Amino acid sequence: MTLHADTARVLADWRAPEPEQDRLRADFLRHLEDHPDGMWRECAPGHITASVLVLDAARTRALLTLHGKIKIWLQLGGHCEPGDATLAGAALREAAEESGIAGLRLLPGGPVQLDRHRVRCHPGGSWHLDVQYAAVAPPDARHAISDESDDLGWFPLDALPEPTDDALRRLAARAARAAPVTS
């Protein structure tokens, strides 16, 4: 199965938590139908990306990156690469590369939410069609700042740092509901 086919399957099977998310799901599927290259950065109208909100083992804090280019706190993630076999695998690869943490485990049930946002990948702009997961870090996880980040830090899910955006706040709230606190 190709990454394109895996992504279409993930999106087709995903149960959106609300009508707006279901509209995005349908838009993402339409994008893949219309663009055989829709997984790749080279697709100028837009492309699928994969991101992960990494939670600590207790599931009370999120590891966020102060993005080196846009200078706001975000979840980890980015572009799919030709070596990625699955969308979930792309998300985990990105999270491990950007956090330095091995052994991340995605929460069961697939993506947590979808987000579409403008980016400057091409002259005149483009769209990231971001499929957002949540993962749990091992109890002894230690992070390391990558070249893409100005900083990394753990923040309570209910007290995210500024500056950030509404998409991250929604992702944190959904991840908190999907990953109850462990003792």
Secondary structure, 3 states (H helix, E strand, C coil): CCHHHHHHHHHHHCCCCCHHHHHHHHHHHHHHHHCCCCCCCCCCCCEEEEEEEEECCCCCEEEEEEECCCCCEECEEEECCCCCCCHHHHHHHHHHHHHCCCCCEECCCCCCEEEEEEECCCCCCEEEEEEEEEEECCCCCCCCCCCCEEEEEEEECCCCCCCCCHHHHHHHHHHHHHCCCCC
